[in-house]
Amino acid sequence: MPDIRSGVETRIRVATDGDLPQLVAIYNYFVNSSHVTFDTSAFTVEQRRPWLQSFAATGRYRLFVAEVAGVAAGYASSQRLRPKPAYDCSVETTVYVAPEYARRGIGAMLYDALLASLEGVGVHQAFAGIALPNDASVALHEAVGFRHVGTFPEAGFKFDRYWDIAWYVRRLADDRDRGCP
Ligand SMILES: CC(C)(COP(=O)(O)OP(=O)(O)OC[C@H]1O[C@@H](n2cnc3c(N)ncnc32)[C@H](O)[C@@H]1OP(=O)(O)O)[C@@H](O)C(=O)NCCC(=O)NCCS
């Protein structure tokens, strides 16, 4: 997919094992520098491998990568919302773009691919938790069809202070044949 803002080709594809070091580097940048994730310690590549292996090329739990000139510039994922079985038809989605690739349309491309892949695979609603403030994430989620449904006040403690987390939801296609009315 061409990225018209940068002039460089951006390819959105399913993640592979070989992406792991770059995806860990992107995530660790935000773990170390920002409240946008509530992880507080950086991961080694091996510590993060089970996370990568929790995704599949089909079904509800997906991981897409944006590749720019052979480099992973960002990723978007869908994971189980909570462990209990009645949550089967819900996923939690998230997206991370390396700062040097921000504001080129990559987050939107990743989310478009992820949400399209979740149609008809047994997902009723996608949820996203955004630690506030995060103007970029709020704007991106609203741009791809999420709506705000509530905020957990002071739900996370990082960098010596509490942070609110705003929850957003996006409806996916009806999926009655997969037990998700
Ligand atoms: C949020 C994030 C994924 C956005 O990725 P991105 O590739 O920069 O976003 P895009 O270029 O696709 O922008 C899509 C839309 O989001 C909004 N947006 C993106 N960055 C923004 C910013 N800094 N301020 C306000 N709006 C912003 C705009 O509406 C934009 O559309 P436009 O450029 O046509 O106006 C990226 O900033 C990021 O990785 N942030 C840190 C990690 C994070 O917060 N992830 C979400 C966790 S909930």
The ligand as an ORCA input file, in Angstrom:
! r2SCAN-3c Opt
* xyz 0 1
  C      -1.441      6.485     18.284
  C      -0.499      6.092     17.137
  C      -0.562      4.586     16.914
  C      -0.946      6.836     15.864
  O      -0.161      6.307     14.789
  P       0.200      7.195     13.510
  O       0.736      6.295     12.477
  O       1.034      8.344     13.947
  O      -1.252      7.725     13.118
  P      -1.745      8.130     11.655
  O      -0.681      8.909     10.958
  O      -2.287      6.923     10.972
  O      -2.917      9.119     12.008
  C      -4.261      8.733     11.884
  C      -5.108      9.815     12.528
  O      -4.879      9.823     13.942
  C      -4.861     11.179     14.386
  N      -3.546     11.516     14.935
  C      -2.374     10.849     14.763
  N      -1.406     11.441     15.454
  C      -1.957     12.499     16.076
  C      -1.466     13.474     16.966
  N      -0.169     13.475     17.358
  N      -2.308     14.391     17.457
  C      -3.612     14.393     17.098
  N      -4.147     13.485     16.236
  C      -3.331     12.544     15.744
  C      -5.243     12.033     13.226
  O      -6.660     12.128     13.180
  C      -4.742     11.224     12.070
  O      -5.357     11.482     10.871
  P      -4.788     12.714      9.949
  O      -3.296     12.591      9.930
  O      -5.436     12.452      8.633
  O      -5.226     13.942     10.627
  C       0.963      6.553     17.442
  O       0.953      7.912     17.782
  C       1.600      5.758     18.549
  O       2.137      4.685     18.315
  N       1.541      6.302     19.764
  C       2.172      5.662     20.922
  C       1.559      4.320     21.225
  C       0.112      4.445     21.546
  O      -0.329      5.382     22.190
  N      -0.644      3.451     21.068
  C      -2.054      3.365     21.358
  C      -2.220      2.711     22.681
  S      -3.942      2.811     23.155
*
